[in-house]
Amino acid sequence: MLRDARVVLILSGGIAVYKSLDLIRRLRERGAVVTAIMTSGAQQFITPLAVGALTGQPVYTELFDREAEQDVGHIRLARDHDLILVAPATANLMARMANGLADDLATAVLLATDKPVLMAPAMNPKMWDAPATRRNHATLIGDGVQFIGPNAGEMAESGEAGVGRMAEPLEIARAAAALLRKVKGPVGPLAGRKVLITAGPTHEPIDPVRYIANRSSGKQGYAIAAAAAAAGAEVTLVSGPVSLADPDGVTVVRVESAREMLTAVEAALPADVAIMAAAVADWRMAEDAAQKIKKDGSGKPPTLQFAENPDILATLGHHAALRPRLLVGFAAETQNVLDNAASKLTRKNADWIVANDVSPATGIMGGDRNTVHLVSRDGVEDWPDLAKGEVATRLVERIAFALGARDA
């Protein structure tokens, strides 16, 4: 939702403003165009030169700037953007805004805007808890202002701890995207589509401390979820155990085992598109041990009885009532990649299979790049070596085109 979004970022005078430099980077890497307004207090901590170097735009500092105000610049800043973001929002700025003051450029823009406003407070915990701040906070919420944070933690300037830390830049960027999505509704080639994605490995317990797993990092599935959300889709990501942050604008359902993943997938139906990128374990213990399995001194390994896990892709492919309109499976192979993918396409009644060679020498498992083949009943497309994010973008573009063609 931040791609091509026009964001006015107001920086006020608190030590937390140093984090706003990283916030600018987070907003821009998501495609936002950022225009900064700096109060005089903010300029005591960081310079307009540093901010402008990161935004790539002029930085505004003065209400009575003759050149900027030739076309009523503060009104233009207030109206010609999609979102006003205040980070950090100090106690002083919140008080002035709550009381309708407009004695500098930042407060004039805030008073004149008809766009959504998101504030990220940052102040000493005593200031946040002060009755006046609580009243101002309540007033601003009543006026429709949205807030992210403050968080609990240690204060940079005093060593005190409590609630008052500015939310982290990534949290703020996600909150900005969510607010724009709520206000503007979904936009993009998959707007109005429901997309279901699985990612990561499954963990199948052997006993309370051991499990069967594989080397899947979940990076490709998470990249696809992010790309689908950026294309306007309503995305549900059913994820096995991974160490990845939730993609922006995606509903994430975390599971452990294959059976839990199947339950979550079926609960997320119906969907226009299902992309089964998870590396689901084929086998589980017929009965996992209630206690840790111990060596008995005989030198003989324990006998493990296995049972077959449910086949999630085949379940969707043969679902009588809720089969997705477009079903995409993944085939991670170490030999006979295309033959195995073509067989999988038929057996599981998928529309496409994204096949790749995951032999250890490729570095794909856990890596950041992928070389895939898109297998369908029309043939095979060989894609070049790409970053996993580029694979995701290309796949989502193909999905949007395919759905559009089917609707035509």
N, C-alpha and C positions, 0 to 999 in steps of 0.2 A: 504493500500500500504506500510505501514511501518513494517508489520509483516516479521520478518527475514531479513529486510533491514540492511545493514552494513553502519553505518554512522560515519564519522570522524567529530567530533565536535571540532572546534578550538575556544579557549577562549582567548581573548586578554584583555589588561589592562585598563578596565574602571570599574567604580563603578557598572554598570549594570551587571557585571559578576555574582553578587549574584543571579540574576534571572536565570542564566544558570543552577544552581543546580536543580531548579524546571523543567527547560526544559529537563534535562536528565531524570527526572522521567516521564515526559509526553511522551518522545520518547520511553522509555522502556516499559511503560504500553501499548503502541501500538505495541509492539513486536520487536522494533528495537534493534540491537546490536550496542552499542555506544562505540567508542574509542576516547579518549580525547587527544588533544594537548594543552598545556598551554604555553603561552608566559611568559617571565620573569615578564612583567607587571601584567598579570593575577594572578601570584603567590603572588603579593603584597596584593591582596584582599582576595583570598581564597586559600586553600592549595591543593596540589595534593592528599593528603590523603583523604580529603573530596570528591573530584571529583571521585577518584578511588573507594571509598566505594559505590558511587551511580552507577557508570558504571559497576562495577564488572570486570573491565579490567585494565591492566597496563595503567598508564598515562605517556605520552611522553612530555618531556620538552626541550631536548637538541638535536641540530643538530649533534654535534660531540660526541654522546654517543657511545662508542666503542662497547658495547654489542649489542645495537639496530642496529648499522650500519654495523655489520658483513655481513648482507645480503642486504645492501643498504636500510636501513629501511625507509628512507623518500620516496623512490620510491615505496616501498611496500604500505606504508600508502596512497600514492597518487593514486595508481592504483587498489588495492585489496578491494575497497569499492564501494558502490553504489552512495554515495552522500557525498560532503564536505559541512559542515554547519559551518558558522562563526558567533558566537553569544557570546558576542557582537563584532561587527566590528567597531573598533575605526577609527578616522580620520587618524591616523598614519598608521595603517595596510592597510587601503584603498589606501593611497598614495603610500606605498611601493609596494603593489600588482599592482596598475595601472602602475607603472614604471618598473615592472619586476624585482624588487629586490628579492634576495633569501638569506638573511644573517642570518636567523634563521630557525628553523624547520618548523614553521607555513608557512612562505613565500616560503620556498623550496617546501613544499608539494603543495601549491597553484599554484606554477609555473609549477610543474611537472605533475599535474593531467590532466587526460582526462575525468574526471567525472563531472557531473553537480555540480555547486557551488551556494549555497544560502547564502546570507549575510544579517544579521540583524544589521544595523548601530545603534550606540548609542554614542551620544556626545552632548556637549553644543550647543544650537540653533545657536549661532554665528559661531561656527565651521562648523555646517552643511550648513549654508548659505554662508560660505566663498567661493570666486571664485575658489580657488584651489580645495576645496572639491567637488564643483559642476563639475569641469572639470574631476576630478578623477572618480566621480560617472558615468558621461557620458562615459568615457573611458571603465570602467568595464562593463557597460551595452552593449557597442559595442563589447566587447570581449565575450559576452554571459553569463555573471554573472547575476543571478537572485537576486532580493532584496525583503525583507519583512520589511516594515517600512522605516524610523522611524516614530513613532507616536507623536502626539502633547500632551503636558502635562507639569507638573512641574518636574524640574530636581532634582534628589535626592541629588546632592552634592552642589548645589548653591542656590536653591530656585527659580531660574529663570524659566520662562515658555516659551514654544514654541515647535517647531518641533525638535526632537532630542532624545526622549525617545525610548529605545529599545522596539520593539513589544513584546506583552505578550507571555509567553511560549506556551500557547495553540494555539495562532495565528501562531507561528513559526512552531510548530509541524504539523499543518494543511497545511501550505505552503510547508513544506518538503514532505508531502504525495502527495500533488497535483503535485509537480515538478516531483517526481518519477513516478507518474501515466502518466504524459505527456511524459516522456522520455522512459519508459519501456513498456508502454501500459498495459492493464489490465491482471492480472494473477490470477489464482484461479479457483475453480470448477464452478464458475458462470461467468467466463470471456466470454465476447461477448454476454451476456444475458441482456435484459432490464427488470428491476424489478420496478413495480409501487406499492407504499405502501401508505396507508392512516393512520393517527394517530391523537389522541387527540379528544376533544369534538367538537361539533359545537355550536355556539351561535346564537339563533334565536331571533331577536329583538321584544320586545313588544312595546316599545316606545323609544325615544332617550336615555334613561338612564337605561332601564331594558331589560333583555333578559332571555330566557329559555336556560338552560345548564344542564350538568351532571358533575359527579365527576371524569371523566377520566383525568389522568395526562399526557397521551401520552407516558409514559416511555416504555411500551412494544413495541409500534410501532416504536419509535425512536431506541430502541435496535435492532429490526429486520432490520431497514434500515442500521444501522452501521455494522451489521453482514453480510448483503448482499453485501455492498460495500467492506468489507474486503475480501469477497470471489470473488471479481473481477467484480461484476455486475455493470452495469450502472443504478444507482438508482435515481428515482424521488420520493420524499416524499411529499405528499400533507397533510399539517398539519393544524388542527384547532388551536385555541388559546391555547398555552402552554408556560410555562416558562422554556424551555429546549434549550440548545445550539444546533446548527445545527450539525449533525453527520459529521465526516470527509468524504470527497469525495462524498457527496450526494447533489443532486439538490433539494432544499427545496422550495416548493410553499406554501405560507401561505394564508389561507382563513378563513372566519368567519362562514358562514352559510352552510347548507346542499346543497343548490342550487349552491353556489359558489364552493363547494367541487366537486360536480358532473361535473361542467363545466371544472374544472382543471383536473379531472381524465380523462375525455374524450379527452382533449387536449393532454394528455400524452400518449395516445394510438398511435400505437400498442405497446404491451409489451408481453414478454414471460411469465411473472408471474405477477399476481396482488394479493396483500395481503391487504385485507380490514380490518385493525385493528382499525379504528376510531370508536368512539362511537357517531354515527350520531343521532341527535334528530329526533324522529319519526314525531313530529308535529311542526308546526310553526303558527304564527298568520295569519289568512286569510288576514288581513290588519294591519300592524303595525301602531301605532298612530304617527302622525307627531309631536305632542307635548307631553310632559310628562303628563301622566294620573294623575289627582289630585283627592283627596277625595272631595266629594261634601257635606259632613256634614250629609248625610242621614243614614250613618252606613251600607249601602249596598255596597257590592263589585261590581266593574264594570263587565260587561258581556264581556268575551273574546271569540271571534270566532276563531276556529282553522281550519287549513287545513293540509292535510297529505304531508309530505316531500317526495321527490323522493327517491326511494330505490336504492342506488348506487350499492350494491352487485348484486341485481336482474337485474339491467340494464346491467351490464357487463356479467352476466351469460347468458342472453338471447340476447346478441348483435349479430346481424346477420353476421357482417363482421369482427369485431375486438375483438371478445372474446379472452382473453388471453389463452394460451395453458394450464396453470395451474392457477386456480382461488381458492384462499383461503379466506374464511370468518371467522369472529370471532362471537361467541355467548356468551355474558356476561349475565348470568342468575342468578336468585335468587331461583329458584325452577325447578324441573324436567329438570335438566341441559341436560342430554343426549337425552331425548325425544325431547326437543325443538331444540337441535342442529341437530338431524337427520331430523326433519321436515324442518328446515331451509335449510339444504343441498339440499333437493329435490325441495322445492319451488323456490329456487333462482338459481338452476342449478350450484351450486358450486362443486368443486372437493373435497375440504377438508373444514371442519369447526373446528376451534380451540375453544373449549368450556371451560368455567370456571364458577365457582360459585363466584359471586361478592357480596354476602350478606355482610352487614357491619362487621359481626364477622370475616370474612376472612382477612380483611385488604388489599385486593388486589388492590382496587381502590386507587391510589395514593401511594401504597407501592412499595417495591423493589423486591418482590417475587411473584411467581405465581404457581398455580397448574392447569394444563390444561389436556384436553382430546382431542386427535386428532381423529376426526370423519370423516370417508370416507365411500364409498359404500362397502368397504371390511371389515368394522367393526370399533371397537373403540380401540385406544391405550391410556392407562392411564399413564400419565407421573408423576413422583414424584414431590414433592415440590422443586422448583428450583428458583434461582435468575433470574430475567427477562432477563438478558444478556445471561444466560445459555439456557433459553427457546428459545431465538432468535437464538443462535448458532445451537441448535439442529434442529430447524425448517428449517433453511437455509441448513443444511446438508441434511435433508430429501428432500428438494426441488431440490437440485443439483442432488441427486441420482435419483429422479423421472424423471427429465428432461433427464438425461443420459440414463435411461432405455427406455424412449420413442424414443430417437434418435437411439438406438441400432438396 
